[in-house]
């Protein structure tokens, strides 16, 4: 009996040691990714671009187009899209930054007027010492907003400076993708399971990103047209911002509405600010609540909490690009964990409730 208890204790100790080693390895890997962010981010962007463009390359080669010509066509369309997006944003962004001082002064006036209105409210007015209960200037910081914009521009400039490296890496990844199954079959004893997992992961990421790109484009175009209709300054810039931030789950569409609402308030035109808010609320509600669930169908296979936490985690590790790629990265991690018997329980915890129930029913039937 004592020997049995000893073996059980050794087993528990071994499990605890493995858990500690796994946790330590996770911390080391995350710290390494954060430290190597300048290298990891361009590589992940290359992988992302390779994954979403690979189906077009495969479709062209299956139609008899030579591989080299298919690669040139795919990369050419990709480059044209990126250059077109940059040219679309360059002019309004330059005008926005050029009018920085005027916008700052207008926002200060708007802040004072808003503070006067808040002080007149019975539940937010000044206390008995005349001190405001809620100071607008502490929350509405135009200089901070412009510093965020400047930082985003610098980050974008850094990515553009690495664009040649990103495109070159994407080309090599696309070239390697065609020969990867053959290499895996030669290197592994049982490669079919891994190949099936990789194909499933690529299909899921492709499906999500292609549909999300279409919905984001619909959001950006709708916002641009609506804002141009009401005479909102820099409408194209806000539409492109809405398109990009719509890739960020949960909070992206909300964050995209903040800068144009502040600029609309700085125009000291209440109707402009009102219609700007109505534009974002209507478009995001229709696209995000009505259209997106029907188009995406079964969803991401991730719980809502995991989606939000992945946004925070990848944003902290990889910055703004990590937030944009948080869902594909988390889906890839989940599908990788599903392929391991020891770590499959983590994939179940990452999944949605319906996904977990489906697995439980399937296991019971088996």
Secondary structure, 3 states (H helix, E strand, C coil): CHHHHHHHHHHHHHHHHHHHHHHHHHHHHHHHHHHCHHHHHHHHHHHHHHHHHHHHHHHHHHCCCCHHHHHHHHHHHHHHHHHHHHHHHHHHHHHHHHCHHHHHHHHHHHHHHHHHHHHCCCCCCCCCCCCCCCCHHHHCCHHHHHHHHHHHHHHHHHHHHCHHHHHHHHHHHHHHHHHHHHHHHHHCCCHHHHHHHHHHHHHHHHHHHHHHHHHHHHHHHHHHHHHHHHCCCCHHHHHHHHHHHCCCCCCHHHHHHHHHHHHHHHCCCHHHHHHHHHHHHHHHHHHHHHHHHHHHCCCCCCCHHHHHHHHHHHHHHHCHHHHHCHHHHHHHHHHHHHCCCCCHHHHHHHCCHHHHHHHHHHHHHC
